[in-house]
C-alpha cells in the first residue's frame, strides 16, 4: 500500500514554457515586388501599414505571413484591381523624365515666370480669359499651354453634360460619340485651337511640324482611351438612343430588342399591338418630335394624347435606368474618408 503523499502526486510531466514570437517589421519586405507598391513601415515595429487600404496590421506573431495574408483579403484585392485600372489614366499623360514631360515643364515655367514678372495672381492664370496676358508674341512653350487648355475644355464640356441631373440614358451614346467625333475631326483638320494655330504661324516650319506630330499623338491617345473604355460598336446605349425621338421615331425591331434587354418578354400578340402603337407614334410625331424639350417631356406629351400601354412600359423602364453610379460612389468615397 503506497503512502498518501505518493497517491496525490500527478503522473503528467510539467508543462513546457511556450515561447511567444516577437516578429518585427523587416525592411527587406519592401524589396519584394509583390509588396513594395503598397507596404510601408509603422512607428510601432510590430506593425505594418498598407498605403492602399490605409490601415495598419500586426506582424508580431506571423511576420511576413501576416503581410501575405493581408494581400489576399477581399478589400485589398478590390483596391489593387481598381489601382491597376487607374494606371491606364497615367498613360494618357506624358511619362516622367520623357521628352514630352520636359516640354510641359518648360511651358509651366514660362507661364509662372510671366505671372511673377507682371505681378499677376496665380488664380488669374487659371482662367482662359487671362491667356491674352501671357505675351504679345507667344513663345513655343506657350503653344502647349493653349493646346492643353483647348483639349481639356472639350473633355470638361462633355463631363459636365454627363453630370447633369436631367440627363437620361438615351442621350449617353450621343454625348460619347460626339466627344470622339470632335477629337477625330480636330486631328484630321490639324486644328489645335484657334489661338494655338494662330501662335504656330509665327514659328518655323520645323517647329510647327514638330508640334503637329506631338499634338496629333495626344489626339490619338485620347481617342484610343475612349474606344477602350466605351464600346462604340456593340453598346446597349446605341440601342437606347433610338428612343430619344430626335429626328426620327424608333422602329419595331429596335423596340423589341430594347424590351428583351430590359427583361420584358413580348408575345406575338404584343408584337402586333406594338406595331399599331408605333404607327400612332408615327402619325403624332410631327407635332412634338422637333420641339426643343427633353426626351422625357416629349414622351409625356405623346402618352397623354394616346393610349399605348406596351410602348409606355418600355419607355418608362428605359428612362428610369440611372445613367451613372458616380453620385453614389462619390458619397461612398466621402464616407470612407470620414470614417478613416
C-alpha positions as CSV (number, residue, x, y, z in Angstrom):
1,X,0.0,0.0,0.0
2,X,1.5,3.3,-1.1
3,X,1.7,6.1,1.3
4,X,-0.7,9.1,1.0
5,X,1.9,11.5,-0.4
6,X,2.7,9.4,-3.5
7,X,-1.1,9.0,-4.3
8,X,-1.5,12.7,-4.6
9,X,1.5,13.2,-7.0
10,X,0.3,13.7,-10.6
11,X,1.6,11.4,-13.3
12,X,1.7,14.0,-16.1
13,X,5.0,15.8,-16.9
14,X,5.3,19.5,-16.1
15,X,4.1,21.9,-18.9
16,X,6.8,23.4,-21.1
17,X,7.0,27.1,-21.4
18,X,5.8,28.3,-24.8
19,X,7.9,31.0,-26.3
20,X,5.9,33.9,-27.7
21,X,7.1,35.1,-31.1
22,X,8.1,38.7,-31.3
23,X,8.5,39.5,-35.1
24,X,9.3,43.0,-36.2
25,X,8.8,44.8,-39.5
26,X,11.6,43.8,-41.9
27,X,12.7,46.4,-44.4
28,X,13.7,43.6,-46.8
29,X,9.9,43.1,-47.4
30,X,9.9,46.4,-49.2
31,X,12.1,44.9,-51.9
32,X,9.5,42.2,-52.7
33,X,7.8,43.3,-56.0
34,X,4.5,41.8,-54.6
35,X,4.5,44.2,-51.6
36,X,6.6,47.3,-52.5
37,X,3.8,49.2,-54.1
38,X,1.6,49.3,-51.0
39,X,3.6,48.1,-48.0
40,X,5.2,50.6,-45.5
41,X,6.6,50.5,-42.0
42,X,4.9,52.0,-39.0
43,X,6.1,53.8,-35.9
44,X,5.4,50.5,-34.0
45,X,8.0,48.0,-35.1
46,X,5.5,45.2,-34.6
47,X,3.0,46.8,-37.1
48,X,2.9,47.2,-40.8
49,X,0.9,49.7,-42.9
50,X,-0.9,49.2,-46.2
51,X,-1.0,52.5,-48.1
52,X,-3.6,51.2,-50.4
53,X,-6.2,50.1,-47.8
54,X,-5.0,52.9,-45.4
55,X,-4.8,50.6,-42.4
56,X,-2.2,49.0,-40.1
57,X,-2.0,45.4,-39.2
58,X,0.0,43.3,-36.7
59,X,3.1,41.3,-37.8
60,X,4.3,40.5,-34.3
61,X,3.2,36.8,-34.4
62,X,3.2,35.8,-38.1
63,X,5.8,38.1,-39.6
64,X,5.8,38.1,-43.4
65,X,2.9,35.6,-43.3
66,X,0.7,38.4,-42.0
67,X,1.7,40.6,-44.9
68,X,0.9,37.8,-47.4
69,X,-2.4,37.2,-45.6
70,X,-3.4,40.9,-45.8
71,X,-2.6,40.9,-49.5
72,X,-5.2,38.2,-50.1
73,X,-8.1,40.0,-48.3
74,X,-11.1,40.9,-50.4
75,X,-10.8,44.6,-49.8
76,X,-7.1,44.7,-50.7
77,X,-7.7,42.7,-53.9
78,X,-10.5,45.1,-55.0
79,X,-8.4,48.2,-54.3
80,X,-5.5,46.6,-56.1
81,X,-7.7,45.9,-59.1
82,X,-9.0,49.5,-59.1
83,X,-5.5,50.8,-58.8
84,X,-4.4,48.9,-62.0
85,X,-7.4,50.4,-63.8
86,X,-6.3,53.9,-62.7
87,X,-2.8,53.2,-64.1
88,X,-4.4,53.4,-67.6
89,X,-5.0,57.1,-66.9
90,X,-1.3,57.7,-66.4
91,X,-0.6,56.6,-69.9
92,X,-2.7,59.4,-71.2
93,X,-0.2,61.9,-69.8
94,X,3.4,62.3,-70.6
95,X,5.8,59.9,-68.8
96,X,8.1,61.2,-66.2
97,X,11.5,62.4,-67.4
98,X,10.4,62.0,-71.0
99,X,10.7,64.5,-73.8
100,X,7.0,65.4,-73.5
101,X,7.3,66.0,-69.8
102,X,10.2,68.4,-70.3
103,X,8.2,70.3,-72.8
104,X,5.3,70.5,-70.4
105,X,7.7,71.7,-67.7
106,X,9.0,74.4,-70.0
107,X,5.5,75.6,-70.6
108,X,4.7,75.7,-66.9
109,X,7.9,77.5,-66.1
110,X,7.3,80.1,-68.8
111,X,3.8,80.7,-67.6
112,X,4.9,81.0,-63.9
113,X,7.7,83.4,-64.9
114,X,5.4,85.6,-66.8
115,X,2.9,85.6,-63.9
116,X,5.6,86.7,-61.4
117,X,7.2,89.2,-63.7
118,X,4.0,91.1,-64.4
119,X,2.6,90.8,-60.9
120,X,-0.4,88.6,-61.8
121,X,-2.1,86.3,-59.3
122,X,-1.8,82.6,-59.7
123,X,-5.6,82.3,-59.7
124,X,-5.9,84.6,-62.7
125,X,-3.7,82.4,-64.8
126,X,-6.1,79.5,-64.4
127,X,-8.8,81.4,-66.2
128,X,-9.0,81.1,-70.0
129,X,-9.7,84.8,-70.3
130,X,-6.2,85.5,-69.0
131,X,-4.4,83.8,-71.8
132,X,-4.0,87.0,-73.7
133,X,-1.9,88.4,-70.8
134,X,0.9,85.8,-71.4
135,X,2.7,87.8,-74.0
136,X,2.2,89.7,-77.2
137,X,4.3,87.2,-79.1
138,X,3.6,83.7,-77.6
139,X,6.6,81.5,-77.1
140,X,6.7,78.0,-78.5
141,X,6.2,76.6,-74.9
142,X,3.1,78.7,-74.5
143,X,1.6,77.0,-77.6
144,X,1.4,73.8,-75.5
145,X,-0.5,75.7,-72.8
146,X,-3.1,76.9,-75.3
147,X,-3.4,73.4,-76.8
148,X,-3.8,71.7,-73.4
149,X,-6.4,74.2,-72.4
150,X,-8.3,73.6,-75.7
151,X,-8.3,69.8,-75.3
152,X,-9.3,69.8,-71.6
153,X,-12.1,72.2,-72.4
154,X,-13.6,69.6,-74.8
155,X,-13.5,66.9,-72.2
156,X,-14.8,69.2,-69.4
157,X,-17.8,70.2,-71.6
158,X,-18.7,66.5,-72.2
159,X,-18.2,65.6,-68.5
160,X,-20.5,68.5,-67.4
161,X,-23.1,67.3,-69.8
162,X,-22.9,63.7,-68.4
163,X,-23.2,65.0,-64.9
164,X,-26.4,66.9,-65.5
165,X,-29.2,65.8,-63.2
166,X,-31.8,65.7,-66.0
167,X,-29.7,63.5,-68.3
168,X,-31.4,60.3,-69.5
169,X,-29.8,57.1,-70.6
170,X,-31.0,57.6,-74.3
171,X,-28.6,60.6,-74.6
172,X,-25.4,58.9,-73.3
173,X,-24.3,57.4,-76.6
174,X,-24.8,60.7,-78.5
175,X,-22.6,62.5,-76.0
176,X,-19.8,60.0,-76.1
177,X,-19.8,59.7,-79.9
178,X,-19.9,63.4,-80.1
179,X,-16.8,63.7,-78.0
180,X,-15.0,61.2,-80.1
181,X,-16.1,62.9,-83.3
182,X,-14.8,66.2,-82.1
183,X,-11.3,64.7,-81.4
184,X,-11.2,62.9,-84.7
185,X,-12.3,66.0,-86.7
186,X,-9.6,68.1,-85.0
187,X,-7.0,65.5,-85.7
188,X,-7.9,65.3,-89.4
189,X,-8.0,69.1,-89.8
190,X,-4.9,69.7,-87.7
191,X,-6.9,72.1,-85.6
192,X,-5.4,72.5,-82.1
193,X,-7.5,75.5,-81.0
194,X,-7.8,78.8,-82.8
195,X,-5.3,80.6,-80.5
196,X,-2.8,77.7,-80.9
197,X,-3.0,77.7,-84.7
198,X,-2.5,81.4,-84.7
199,X,0.5,81.2,-82.5
200,X,2.1,78.4,-84.6
201,X,2.1,80.6,-87.6
202,X,4.9,82.7,-86.1
203,X,7.3,79.8,-85.9
204,X,9.4,77.9,-88.5
205,X,8.0,75.0,-90.4
206,X,10.2,72.6,-88.5
207,X,8.9,73.7,-85.1
208,X,5.4,73.8,-86.5
209,X,5.7,70.2,-87.8
210,X,7.2,69.1,-84.5
211,X,4.2,70.5,-82.6
212,X,1.7,69.0,-85.0
213,X,3.2,65.5,-84.7
214,X,3.1,65.7,-80.9
215,X,-0.4,67.2,-80.8
216,X,-1.8,64.5,-83.2
217,X,-0.3,61.9,-80.8
218,X,-2.3,63.4,-78.0
219,X,-5.5,63.2,-80.1
220,X,-4.7,59.6,-80.9
221,X,-4.1,58.6,-77.3
222,X,-7.4,60.4,-76.2
223,X,-9.4,58.6,-78.9
224,X,-7.8,55.2,-78.0
225,X,-8.7,55.8,-74.4
226,X,-12.3,56.5,-75.2
227,X,-12.6,53.5,-77.5
228,X,-11.0,51.2,-74.9
229,X,-13.5,52.0,-72.1
230,X,-16.6,52.7,-74.2
231,X,-17.7,50.2,-76.9
232,X,-19.0,52.3,-79.7
233,X,-19.9,49.4,-81.9
234,X,-21.8,46.9,-79.7
235,X,-23.2,49.0,-77.0
236,X,-26.6,48.9,-75.4
237,X,-26.5,52.8,-75.2
238,X,-26.6,52.8,-79.0
239,X,-29.8,50.8,-78.9
240,X,-31.4,53.1,-76.3
241,X,-30.5,56.0,-78.4
242,X,-33.4,55.1,-80.8
243,X,-35.8,56.2,-78.0
244,X,-34.6,59.8,-77.9
245,X,-37.0,60.7,-80.7
246,X,-34.6,63.2,-82.2
247,X,-35.4,63.5,-85.9
248,X,-37.0,60.0,-86.2
249,X,-39.1,57.5,-84.3
250,X,-37.9,54.1,-83.2
251,X,-38.5,51.1,-85.5
252,X,-40.4,48.0,-84.4
253,X,-37.3,45.7,-84.3
254,X,-35.4,48.3,-82.2
255,X,-38.2,48.5,-79.6
256,X,-38.5,44.6,-79.4
257,X,-34.7,44.3,-79.0
258,X,-34.8,47.0,-76.2
259,X,-37.6,45.1,-74.5
260,X,-35.5,41.9,-74.5
261,X,-32.6,43.8,-73.0
262,X,-34.6,45.2,-70.1
263,X,-36.3,41.8,-69.3
264,X,-39.7,42.3,-71.0
265,X,-41.0,39.2,-72.7
266,X,-43.2,40.2,-75.6
267,X,-45.6,37.7,-77.1
268,X,-46.7,37.5,-80.7
269,X,-49.9,39.4,-79.9
270,X,-47.8,42.1,-78.1
271,X,-45.7,42.5,-81.2
272,X,-48.8,43.2,-83.3
273,X,-50.1,45.7,-80.8
274,X,-46.7,47.3,-80.6
275,X,-46.7,47.8,-84.3
276,X,-50.0,49.6,-84.1
277,X,-48.7,51.8,-81.3
278,X,-45.7,52.8,-83.3
279,X,-48.0,53.7,-86.2
280,X,-49.8,56.0,-83.9
281,X,-46.5,57.5,-82.8
282,X,-45.6,58.0,-86.5
283,X,-48.8,60.0,-87.1
284,X,-48.3,62.1,-84.0
285,X,-44.6,62.7,-84.3
286,X,-44.6,65.9,-86.4
287,X,-46.3,67.8,-83.6
288,X,-43.6,67.2,-81.0
289,X,-40.6,65.4,-82.4
290,X,-38.8,68.7,-83.3
291,X,-39.7,70.6,-80.2
292,X,-36.8,71.9,-78.1
293,X,-37.7,70.0,-75.0
294,X,-36.3,67.0,-73.1
295,X,-36.8,63.4,-74.2
296,X,-39.0,62.7,-71.1
297,X,-41.2,65.7,-71.9
298,X,-41.7,64.5,-75.5
299,X,-42.8,61.1,-74.4
300,X,-45.1,62.6,-71.7
301,X,-46.9,64.7,-74.4
302,X,-47.4,61.6,-76.5
303,X,-48.6,59.3,-73.7
304,X,-51.2,61.9,-72.6
305,X,-52.7,62.0,-76.0
306,X,-52.6,58.4,-77.0
307,X,-53.1,55.1,-75.1
308,X,-50.1,52.9,-75.9
309,X,-49.5,50.6,-72.9
310,X,-46.8,48.4,-74.3
311,X,-44.7,51.2,-75.7
312,X,-45.2,53.2,-72.5
313,X,-43.9,50.4,-70.3
314,X,-40.8,50.0,-72.5
315,X,-40.1,53.8,-72.4
316,X,-40.7,54.1,-68.7
317,X,-38.3,51.3,-67.8
318,X,-35.6,52.6,-70.1
319,X,-35.8,56.2,-68.8
320,X,-35.8,55.0,-65.2
321,X,-32.3,53.4,-65.7
322,X,-29.7,55.6,-64.0
323,X,-27.0,56.9,-66.4
324,X,-24.2,56.5,-63.9
325,X,-23.4,55.5,-60.4
326,X,-20.9,58.3,-60.0
327,X,-23.1,60.2,-57.5
328,X,-23.5,57.1,-55.2
329,X,-19.8,56.2,-55.5
330,X,-18.9,59.8,-54.6
331,X,-20.9,59.5,-51.4
332,X,-19.2,56.2,-50.5
333,X,-15.8,57.8,-51.0
334,X,-16.7,60.8,-48.8
335,X,-18.0,58.5,-46.0
336,X,-14.9,56.3,-46.2
337,X,-12.7,59.3,-45.8
338,X,-14.7,60.5,-42.8
339,X,-14.6,57.1,-41.1
340,X,-10.9,56.8,-41.6
